[in-house]
């Protein structure tokens, strides 16, 4: 009996985290690039699908599970992931500051009209 290419172990090895629910029971996203995919077939190759749908994902480009990475590769991926997390945090805070500034303008214009 031929083992399916698309199983939980292969999905995890390819960087995917399960995020499914009742309406999307096979939904996953990459821990690194956040690309979400669903609608998997048993013959789908998670690595091939990952790189096909997210060709810039540094983790997918390596085509290696974390267990098979060299230390240098692992550290490069870790560093890039940390940079993404920090950039996302800063962007979120900047957006909140922008929202606050918009509210301030609205309030000031209402005060000035009074």
N, CA, C and O atoms as a MOPAC input file, in Angstrom:
PM7 MOZYME 1SCF
protein

 N      0.83700 1    -1.18300 1     0.00000 1
 C      0.00000 1     0.00000 1     0.00000 1
 C      0.88800 1     1.25400 1     0.00000 1
 O      1.79700 1     1.39200 1     0.81900 1
 N      0.60200 1     2.14900 1    -0.92800 1
 C      1.39200 1     3.37200 1    -1.05700 1
 C      0.94800 1     4.40700 1    -0.01800 1
 O     -0.24300 1     4.69300 1     0.10900 1
 N      1.89000 1     4.95600 1     0.70600 1
 C      1.59100 1     5.96300 1     1.71800 1
 C      1.34600 1     7.31500 1     1.04300 1
 O      2.09100 1     7.71100 1     0.14600 1
 N      0.29900 1     8.01900 1     1.47900 1
 C     -0.02200 1     9.32500 1     0.91600 1
 C      1.12200 1    10.30200 1     1.14500 1
 O      1.76400 1    10.29400 1     2.19500 1
 N      1.36600 1    11.15100 1     0.13600 1
 C      2.37000 1    12.20100 1     0.27900 1
 C      1.89700 1    13.25500 1     1.27000 1
 O      2.69800 1    13.89600 1     1.95000 1
 N      0.58600 1    13.42000 1     1.33800 1
 C      0.00800 1    14.48500 1     2.15000 1
 C     -0.55100 1    13.89800 1     3.44400 1
 O     -1.68600 1    13.42400 1     3.48400 1
 N      0.25000 1    13.93700 1     4.48400 1
 C     -0.19300 1    13.48000 1     5.80200 1
 C      0.30000 1    14.48000 1     6.85100 1
 O      1.07800 1    15.38100 1     6.53700 1
 N     -0.14400 1    14.32400 1     8.06500 1
 C      0.17100 1    15.29400 1     9.12400 1
 C      1.68500 1    15.46900 1     9.31200 1
 O      2.15900 1    16.59000 1     9.49400 1
 N      2.43000 1    14.38500 1     9.27000 1
 C      3.88800 1    14.48200 1     9.45200 1
 C      4.54500 1    15.27600 1     8.32700 1
 O      5.39600 1    16.13100 1     8.57600 1
 N      4.14500 1    14.98900 1     7.08800 1
 C      4.72400 1    15.69600 1     5.93600 1
 C      4.33200 1    17.17400 1     5.95200 1
 O      5.13000 1    18.04000 1     5.59200 1
 N      3.09300 1    17.45500 1     6.37500 1
 C      2.64300 1    18.84900 1     6.45300 1
 C      3.48800 1    19.62000 1     7.47300 1
 O      3.94700 1    20.72900 1     7.19800 1
 N      3.68700 1    19.02800 1     8.63800 1
 C      4.48500 1    19.68300 1     9.68000 1
 C      5.93200 1    19.84800 1     9.22200 1
 O      6.53600 1    20.89800 1     9.43900 1
 N      6.48600 1    18.82200 1     8.59400 1
 C      7.84800 1    18.86900 1     8.09400 1
 C      8.03000 1    20.00200 1     7.07700 1
 O      9.10800 1    20.58600 1     6.96500 1
 N      6.95200 1    20.30000 1     6.33700 1
 C      6.97700 1    21.34400 1     5.30500 1
 C      6.71900 1    22.73100 1     5.87100 1
 O      6.64600 1    23.70600 1     5.12300 1
 N      6.58100 1    22.82400 1     7.20200 1
 C      6.42100 1    24.12500 1     7.84500 1
 C      4.99400 1    24.52200 1     8.14800 1
 O      4.74700 1    25.63900 1     8.60100 1
 N      4.04600 1    23.62300 1     7.90600 1
 C      2.64200 1    23.97800 1     8.09700 1
 C      2.13800 1    23.65600 1     9.49700 1
 O      2.48900 1    22.64400 1    10.10300 1
 N      1.29700 1    24.56600 1     9.98100 1
 C      0.63000 1    24.43400 1    11.27400 1
 C     -0.86000 1    24.29500 1    10.98900 1
 O     -1.39800 1    25.02100 1    10.15300 1
 N     -1.52500 1    23.38600 1    11.66200 1
 C     -2.96100 1    23.18000 1    11.47000 1
 C     -3.74200 1    24.36100 1    12.03000 1
 O     -3.54800 1    24.74700 1    13.18300 1
 N     -4.62800 1    24.93800 1    11.21300 1
 C     -5.50800 1    26.02700 1    11.65700 1
 C     -6.95200 1    25.74700 1    11.25600 1
 O     -7.79400 1    26.64500 1    11.25500 1
 N     -7.22500 1    24.49600 1    10.91800 1
 C     -8.54200 1    24.11100 1    10.41100 1
 C     -9.66500 1    24.27000 1    11.41400 1
 O     -9.45000 1    24.48500 1    12.60600 1
 N    -10.88000 1    24.15400 1    10.88000 1
 C    -12.10000 1    24.20200 1    11.67400 1
 C    -13.14000 1    23.33500 1    10.97400 1
 O    -12.79800 1    22.59900 1    10.04800 1
 N    -14.40300 1    23.40600 1    11.39400 1
 C    -15.43400 1    22.55400 1    10.79900 1
 C    -15.62400 1    22.82500 1     9.31300 1
 O    -15.83700 1    21.89400 1     8.53700 1
 N    -15.54900 1    24.08300 1     8.91200 1
 C    -15.77300 1    24.40700 1     7.50700 1
 C    -14.52400 1    24.19700 1     6.63800 1
 O    -14.64100 1    24.02100 1     5.42600 1
 N    -13.35200 1    24.21600 1     7.23900 1
 C    -12.09400 1    23.98300 1     6.51500 1
 C    -11.23600 1    23.01000 1     7.32100 1
 O    -10.27900 1    23.41600 1     7.98000 1
 N    -11.58700 1    21.71900 1     7.26500 1
 C    -10.91200 1    20.74500 1     8.14200 1
 C     -9.45900 1    20.45800 1     7.79900 1
 O     -8.76300 1    19.81300 1     8.58300 1
 N     -8.98300 1    20.92400 1     6.64000 1
 C     -7.58100 1    20.66100 1     6.29000 1
 C     -6.78900 1    21.95000 1     6.09600 1
 O     -5.76000 1    21.95500 1     5.42000 1
 N     -7.26500 1    23.03800 1     6.68900 1
 C     -6.57800 1    24.33200 1     6.54800 1
 C     -5.30200 1    24.35100 1     7.38800 1
 O     -5.27200 1    23.91800 1     8.54000 1
 N     -4.25800 1    24.87200 1     6.75800 1
 C     -2.95800 1    25.01000 1     7.42500 1
 C     -2.35800 1    26.35700 1     7.04300 1
 O     -2.79300 1    26.99100 1     6.08200 1
 N     -1.35100 1    26.78700 1     7.80800 1
 C     -0.57600 1    27.96500 1     7.41600 1
 C      0.87300 1    27.71100 1     7.77200 1
 O      1.18900 1    26.94300 1     8.68200 1
 N      1.73700 1    28.36800 1     7.03900 1
 C      3.17100 1    28.22100 1     7.27200 1
 C      3.57200 1    29.03500 1     8.50100 1
 O      3.16000 1    30.18500 1     8.65100 1
 N      4.36200 1    28.44100 1     9.36300 1
 C      4.84100 1    29.14300 1    10.55600 1
 C      5.74900 1    30.30900 1    10.18200 1
 O      5.92400 1    31.24100 1    10.96700 1
 N      6.32400 1    30.25500 1     8.98400 1
 C      7.32200 1    31.24900 1     8.59700 1
 C      6.73000 1    32.37100 1     7.75000 1
 O      6.90900 1    33.54700 1     8.06600 1
 N      6.02300 1    32.01500 1     6.67300 1
 C      5.51500 1    33.03600 1     5.74200 1
 C      4.03400 1    33.34400 1     5.94700 1
 O      3.50400 1    34.27100 1     5.33500 1
 N      3.37000 1    32.57900 1     6.79500 1
 C      1.94300 1    32.74500 1     7.09900 1
 C      1.01900 1    32.41900 1     5.92700 1
 O     -0.16800 1    32.74000 1     5.98400 1
 N      1.52300 1    31.79900 1     4.88400 1
 C      0.67800 1    31.42100 1     3.75100 1
 C     -0.28900 1    30.34100 1     4.21200 1
 O      0.12200 1    29.31900 1     4.76000 1
 N     -1.57600 1    30.57700 1     3.98500 1
 C     -2.59500 1    29.60900 1     4.33400 1
 C     -3.03400 1    28.81800 1     3.12000 1
 O     -3.21100 1    29.37700 1     2.03700 1
 N     -3.21000 1    27.52400 1     3.29600 1
 C     -3.67000 1    26.64100 1     2.22100 1
 C     -4.69200 1    25.65100 1     2.77400 1
 O     -4.64500 1    25.27300 1     3.94400 1
 N     -5.61200 1    25.24200 1     1.90900 1
 C     -6.55100 1    24.18100 1     2.25600 1
 C     -6.93100 1    23.45200 1     0.97300 1
 O     -6.39800 1    23.75200 1    -0.09500 1
 N     -7.84500 1    22.50000 1     1.07200 1
 C     -8.25500 1    21.73600 1    -0.09500 1
 C     -7.21000 1    20.73100 1    -0.55100 1
 O     -7.00500 1    20.53800 1    -1.74900 1
 N     -6.55600 1    20.09700 1     0.39700 1
 C     -5.47900 1    19.16100 1     0.09700 1
 C     -6.02400 1    17.83800 1    -0.42500 1
 O     -7.06500 1    17.36200 1     0.02700 1
 N     -5.31000 1    17.24900 1    -1.38100 1
 C     -5.57200 1    15.89900 1    -1.87400 1
 C     -4.51800 1    14.97000 1    -1.30000 1
 O     -3.40700 1    15.40700 1    -1.00200 1
 N     -4.85300 1    13.68000 1    -1.13900 1
 C     -3.87200 1    12.74200 1    -0.56800 1
 C     -2.57000 1    12.65400 1    -1.35400 1
 O     -1.52900 1    12.31000 1    -0.79600 1
 N     -2.62500 1    12.96400 1    -2.64800 1
 C     -1.41800 1    12.86400 1    -3.47500 1
 C     -0.62300 1    14.17000 1    -3.54200 1
 O      0.45800 1    14.19800 1    -4.12900 1
 N     -1.13600 1    15.24400 1    -2.95400 1
 C     -0.41700 1    16.52100 1    -2.94400 1
 C      0.89100 1    16.38200 1    -2.17000 1
 O      0.94900 1    15.72300 1    -1.13300 1
 N      1.92200 1    17.00600 1    -2.68700 1
 C      3.21100 1    17.05600 1    -2.00400 1
 C      3.27900 1    18.40300 1    -1.26800 1
 O      3.35500 1    19.45000 1    -1.91000 1
 N      3.25100 1    18.38400 1     0.07900 1
 C      3.24100 1    19.64200 1     0.82800 1
 C      4.39200 1    20.58800 1     0.47900 1
 O      4.18900 1    21.80100 1     0.41900 1
 N      5.59600 1    20.05700 1     0.24800 1
 C      6.73000 1    20.91500 1    -0.11300 1
 C      6.48200 1    21.60900 1    -1.44900 1
 O      6.69600 1    22.81400 1    -1.57900 1
 N      6.03200 1    20.84500 1    -2.43500 1
 C      5.78200 1    21.41600 1    -3.76500 1
 C      4.67200 1    22.46000 1    -3.71600 1
 O      4.78000 1    23.51600 1    -4.33800 1
 N      3.60000 1    22.16000 1    -2.97200 1
 C      2.49000 1    23.11300 1    -2.85700 1
 C      2.93700 1    24.38100 1    -2.13500 1
 O      2.52900 1    25.48800 1    -2.48500 1
 N      3.77000 1    24.20300 1    -1.13600 1
 C      4.26200 1    25.33800 1    -0.35900 1
 C      5.04600 1    26.29700 1    -1.25700 1
 O      4.77600 1    27.49800 1    -1.28100 1
 N      6.00200 1    25.76400 1    -1.98100 1
 C      6.84800 1    26.60900 1    -2.82900 1
 C      6.04500 1    27.17400 1    -4.00600 1
 O      6.31300 1    28.28600 1    -4.46100 1
 N      5.08000 1    26.42500 1    -4.49000 1
 C      4.23500 1    26.88300 1    -5.60200 1
 C      3.39200 1    28.09300 1    -5.19600 1
 O      3.23800 1    29.03900 1    -5.96800 1
 N      2.84900 1    28.05300 1    -3.98100 1
 C      1.96000 1    29.11700 1    -3.51800 1
 C      2.67800 1    30.22600 1    -2.75200 1
 O      2.11200 1    31.29700 1    -2.53400 1
 N      3.90600 1    29.97600 1    -2.34800 1
 C      4.67500 1    30.98300 1    -1.62100 1
 C      6.15200 1    30.88400 1    -2.01500 1
 O      6.99100 1    30.49200 1    -1.20400 1
 N      6.46100 1    31.24200 1    -3.26600 1
 C      7.82200 1    31.04000 1    -3.77500 1
 C      8.90500 1    31.85400 1    -3.07400 1
 O     10.08900 1    31.54700 1    -3.21500 1
 N      8.52600 1    32.88100 1    -2.32400 1
 C      9.53000 1    33.68800 1    -1.62400 1
 C      9.78400 1    33.20800 1    -0.19700 1
 O     10.64800 1    33.75200 1     0.49000 1
 N      9.04700 1    32.20500 1     0.25400 1
 C      9.21900 1    31.70000 1     1.62100 1
 C     10.60000 1    31.07000 1     1.77200 1
 O     10.91300 1    30.07600 1     1.11700 1
 N     11.40900 1    31.64700 1     2.62500 1
 C     12.77600 1    31.16400 1     2.83400 1
 C     12.80300 1    29.73600 1     3.36900 1
 O     13.68100 1    28.95100 1     3.01200 1
 N     11.84200 1    29.40300 1     4.22300 1
 C     11.79200 1    28.04100 1     4.75800 1
 C     11.46900 1    27.05000 1     3.64300 1
 O     12.11700 1    26.00900 1     3.53000 1
 N     10.47300 1    27.36700 1     2.82200 1
 C     10.08000 1    26.46200 1     1.72900 1
 C     11.20000 1    26.31800 1     0.70200 1
 O     11.40000 1    25.24000 1     0.14300 1
 N     11.92400 1    27.39800 1     0.45800 1
 C     13.01500 1    27.34700 1    -0.52300 1
 C     14.12300 1    26.37000 1    -0.11000 1
 O     14.78900 1    25.78400 1    -0.96300 1
 N     14.31200 1    26.20100 1     1.19300 1
 C     15.33400 1    25.26100 1     1.66300 1
 C     14.97700 1    23.81400 1     1.33000 1
 O     15.85600 1    22.99100 1     1.07200 1
 N     13.65700 1    23.50700 1     1.33800 1
 C     13.18700 1    22.14300 1     1.08300 1
 C     13.79400 1    21.14800 1     2.07600 1
 O     14.11200 1    20.01200 1     1.72400 1
 N     13.94900 1    21.60500 1     3.33000 1
 C     14.49000 1    20.74500 1     4.38400 1
 C     13.65900 1    20.90800 1     5.64200 1
 O     13.28700 1    22.02200 1     6.01100 1
 N     13.37200 1    19.79900 1     6.29500 1
 C     12.70700 1    19.89600 1     7.59700 1
 C     13.70700 1    20.48000 1     8.59200 1
 O     14.91000 1    20.50600 1     8.33300 1
 N     13.20500 1    20.94100 1     9.71500 1
 C     14.10100 1    21.51100 1    10.72600 1
 C     15.13300 1    20.48300 1    11.19000 1
 O     16.26900 1    20.83200 1    11.51300 1
 N     14.72600 1    19.21700 1    11.22100 1
 C     15.64800 1    18.15500 1    11.65000 1
 C     16.81800 1    17.97400 1    10.69600 1
 O     17.88100 1    17.49800 1    11.09600 1
 N     16.63000 1    18.34900 1     9.44300 1
 C     17.67000 1    18.12200 1     8.43200 1
 C     18.46300 1    19.37800 1     8.07400 1
 O     19.30500 1    19.34400 1     7.17700 1
 N     18.20500 1    20.46000 1     8.75600 1
 C     18.92400 1    21.70000 1     8.47200 1
 C     20.30300 1    21.69800 1     9.12000 1
 O     20.52300 1    21.09800 1    10.17200 1
 N     21.20800 1    22.38000 1     8.46300 1
 C     22.50600 1    22.64500 1     9.07400 1
 C     22.29700 1    23.79800 1    10.04900 1
 O     21.35700 1    24.57800 1     9.90000 1
 N     23.15200 1    23.90200 1    11.02300 1
 C     23.02000 1    24.94500 1    12.03600 1
 C     22.97300 1    26.33300 1    11.39500 1
 O     22.17500 1    27.17800 1    11.80200 1
 N     23.81200 1    26.56700 1    10.41200 1
 C     23.85800 1    27.85900 1     9.72400 1
 C     22.49800 1    28.17500 1     9.07700 1
 O     22.02500 1    29.31000 1     9.15100 1
 N     21.87800 1    27.17900 1     8.44900 1
 C     20.56200 1    27.37000 1     7.82300 1
 C     19.49600 1    27.65300 1     8.86800 1
 O     18.66500 1    28.54600 1     8.70000 1
 N     19.52800 1    26.87900 1     9.95200 1
 C     18.55800 1    27.07000 1    11.02200 1
 C     18.66100 1    28.47000 1    11.61800 1
 O     17.64300 1    29.12600 1    11.84100 1
 N     19.87800 1    28.93000 1    11.87600 1
 C     20.06900 1    30.25700 1    12.46500 1
 C     19.64300 1    31.36600 1    11.50600 1
 O     19.10100 1    32.38100 1    11.94100 1
 N     19.87700 1    31.18700 1    10.22800 1
 C     19.45100 1    32.18600 1     9.24100 1
 C     17.92500 1    32.27900 1     9.20300 1
 O     17.36700 1    33.37600 1     9.15200 1
 N     17.25700 1    31.13200 1     9.22800 1
 C     15.78900 1    31.10900 1     9.23700 1
 C     15.27700 1    31.74200 1    10.52800 1
 O     14.33900 1    32.53900 1    10.50000 1
 N     15.88200 1    31.39500 1    11.64500 1
 C     15.47100 1    31.94900 1    12.93900 1
 C     15.61800 1    33.46200 1    12.94700 1
 O     14.72100 1    34.17700 1    13.39200 1
 N     16.74800 1    33.94700 1    12.45500 1
 C     16.98800 1    35.39200 1    12.42000 1
 C     15.98400 1    36.11200 1    11.52400 1
 O     15.46800 1    37.17000 1    11.88300 1
 N     15.71300 1    35.53100 1    10.36100 1
 C     14.74600 1    36.15100 1     9.44900 1
 C     13.34900 1    36.16200 1    10.06500 1
 O     12.61200 1    37.13800 1     9.92200 1
 N     12.99000 1    35.08400 1    10.74800 1
 C     11.68000 1    35.02000 1    11.40500 1
 C     11.57700 1    36.07200 1    12.50400 1
 O     10.54000 1    36.72200 1    12.64300 1
 N     12.63200 1    36.24400 1    13.27800 1
 C     12.63000 1    37.26100 1    14.33300 1
 C     12.48200 1    38.66000 1    13.73300 1
 O     11.75800 1    39.49500 1    14.27500 1
 N     13.16600 1    38.91500 1    12.61900 1
 C     13.03000 1    40.21000 1    11.94200 1
 C     11.59700 1    40.44700 1    11.49900 1
 O     11.07200 1    41.55100 1    11.64300 1
 N     10.95700 1    39.39900 1    10.95500 1
 C      9.55600 1    39.51900 1    10.51400 1
 C      8.64000 1    39.83400 1    11.69100 1
 O      7.74200 1    40.66900 1    11.58300 1
 N      8.86800 1    39.16900 1    12.80200 1
 C      8.03800 1    39.38500 1    13.99400 1
 C      8.20400 1    40.81700 1    14.49100 1
 O      7.21700 1    41.48100 1    14.80900 1
 N      9.42700 1    41.29100 1    14.56100 1
 C      9.69100 1    42.65400 1    15.03300 1
 C      9.09700 1    43.67900 1    14.06800 1
 O      8.48200 1    44.65200 1    14.50400 1
 N      9.27600 1    43.47000 1    12.75800 1
 C      8.70100 1    44.39000 1    11.76800 1
 C      7.17700 1    44.43500 1    11.87600 1
 O      6.57400 1    45.50400 1    11.78600 1
 N      6.56400 1    43.27800 1    12.06800 1
 C      5.11400 1    43.20900 1    12.20000 1
 C      4.64800 1    43.96000 1    13.44800 1
 O      3.64200 1    44.66800 1    13.41400 1
 N      5.37800 1    43.80100 1    14.53700 1
 C      5.05900 1    44.48600 1    15.78700 1
 C      5.15100 1    46.00600 1    15.60600 1
 O      4.26200 1    46.74800 1    16.02300 1
 N      6.23000 1    46.44600 1    14.98600 1
 C      6.43100 1    47.88300 1    14.76500 1
 C      5.35400 1    48.44100 1    13.84100 1
 O      4.82900 1    49.52900 1    14.07800 1
 N      5.02400 1    47.69500 1    12.78500 1
 C      3.98000 1    48.13300 1    11.85000 1
 C      2.63400 1    48.24300 1    12.56000 1
 O      1.87900 1    49.18700 1    12.33100 1
 N      2.34100 1    47.27700 1    13.41800 1
 C      1.08900 1    47.30200 1    14.17500 1
 C      1.03500 1    48.53400 1    15.08300 1
 O      0.01300 1    49.21700 1    15.15100 1
 N      2.12200 1    48.80800 1    15.76800 1
 C      2.16100 1    49.98200 1    16.65600 1
 C      2.05200 1    51.27600 1    15.85700 1
 O      1.37600 1    52.21000 1    16.28700 1
 N      2.70400 1    51.34200 1    14.70700 1
 C      2.62100 1    52.53700 1    13.85500 1
 C      1.19000 1    52.74600 1    13.36600 1
 O      0.70900 1    53.87700 1    13.30500 1
 N      0.52100 1    51.66300 1    13.02300 1
 C     -0.88000 1    51.76800 1    12.59300 1
 C     -1.76400 1    52.28100 1    13.72600 1
 O     -2.67100 1    53.08300 1    13.50100 1
 N     -1.49700 1    51.81800 1    14.93200 1
 C     -2.29100 1    52.27600 1    16.08000 1
 C     -2.04000 1    53.76000 1    16.35800 1
 O     -2.95900 1    54.49500 1    16.71900 1
 N     -0.80300 1    54.18900 1    16.18900 1
 C     -0.48600 1    55.61000 1    16.36200 1
 C     -1.22200 1    56.42400 1    15.29800 1
 O     -1.77500 1    57.48500 1    15.58800 1
 N     -1.22300 1    55.91500 1    14.06000 1
 C     -1.93800 1    56.57900 1    12.97200 1
 C     -3.42700 1    56.68200 1    13.25300 1
 O     -4.04200 1    57.71200 1    12.97800 1
 N     -4.01400 1    55.61800 1    13.79900 1
 C     -5.43400 1    55.63600 1    14.16500 1
 C     -5.68000 1    56.68700 1    15.25000 1
 O     -6.65200 1    57.43900 1    15.18800 1
 N     -4.79400 1    56.73100 1    16.23800 1
 C     -4.92500 1    57.69700 1    17.31800 1
 C     -4.85700 1    59.12600 1    16.76800 1
 O     -5.63500 1    59.99000 1    17.17100 1
 N     -3.92100 1    59.36500 1    15.84800 1
 C     -3.79900 1    60.69600 1    15.25000 1
 C     -5.05900 1    61.07200 1    14.47900 1
 O     -5.47700 1    62.22900 1    14.50500 1
 N     -5.66400 1    60.10800 1    13.79600 1
 C     -6.92000 1    60.37900 1    13.08000 1
 C     -8.03600 1    60.73300 1    14.05500 1
 O     -8.79400 1    61.67400 1    13.82000 1
 N     -8.13900 1    59.98400 1    15.14700 1
 C     -9.15200 1    60.28800 1    16.16300 1
 C     -8.92500 1    61.67600 1    16.75600 1
 O     -9.87000 1    62.42800 1    16.99700 1
 N     -7.65000 1    62.00100 1    16.98700 1
 C     -7.30800 1    63.30900 1    17.53900 1
 C     -7.77300 1    64.42400 1    16.60000 1
 O     -8.33000 1    65.42300 1    17.05500 1
 N     -7.54900 1    64.26000 1    15.29900 1
 C     -7.97300 1    65.26500 1    14.31300 1
 C     -9.49500 1    65.41800 1    14.31600 1
 O    -10.01600 1    66.53200 1    14.26400 1
 N    -10.19400 1    64.29300 1    14.37900 1
 C    -11.66400 1    64.33600 1    14.40000 1
 C    -12.15500 1    65.06700 1    15.64400 1
 O    -13.04200 1    65.91700 1    15.56700 1
 N    -11.57400 1    64.73200 1    16.78000 1
 C    -11.99300 1    65.36800 1    18.04400 1
 C    -11.67700 1    66.85900 1    18.01700 1
 O    -12.49300 1    67.68700 1    18.42200 1
 N    -10.48200 1    67.18900 1    17.53400 1
 C    -10.09900 1    68.61100 1    17.48500 1
 C    -11.00100 1    69.39600 1    16.53200 1
 O    -11.34500 1    70.54400 1    16.81300 1
 N    -11.38200 1    68.79500 1    15.42400 1
 C    -12.25900 1    69.51300 1    14.49000 1
 C    -13.64300 1    69.71100 1    15.10800 1
 O    -14.28500 1    70.73600 1    14.87800 1
 N    -14.10300 1    68.73500 1    15.88900 1
 C    -15.40700 1    68.88700 1    16.56300 1
 C    -15.31600 1    69.94800 1    17.65700 1
 O    -16.25600 1    70.71900 1    17.85000 1
 N    -14.20000 1    69.99400 1    18.36900 1
 C    -14.01700 1    70.99500 1    19.41300 1
 C    -13.97400 1    72.39000 1    18.79100 1
 O    -14.57600 1    73.32700 1    19.31500 1
 N    -13.26500 1    72.52200 1    17.67700 1
 C    -13.12900 1    73.81400 1    17.00700 1
 C    -14.45300 1    74.29000 1    16.41700 1
 O    -14.65700 1    75.49700 1    16.28600 1
 N    -15.35300 1    73.38700 1    16.05900 1
 C    -16.67000 1    73.74200 1    15.52600 1
 C    -17.59200 1    74.24400 1    16.63700 1
 O    -18.53800 1    74.98600 1    16.37300 1
 N    -17.32200 1    73.84900 1    17.85100 1
 C    -18.20100 1    74.22000 1    18.97200 1
 C    -18.04700 1    75.64700 1    19.38900 1
 O    -18.72100 1    76.09600 1    20.31700 1

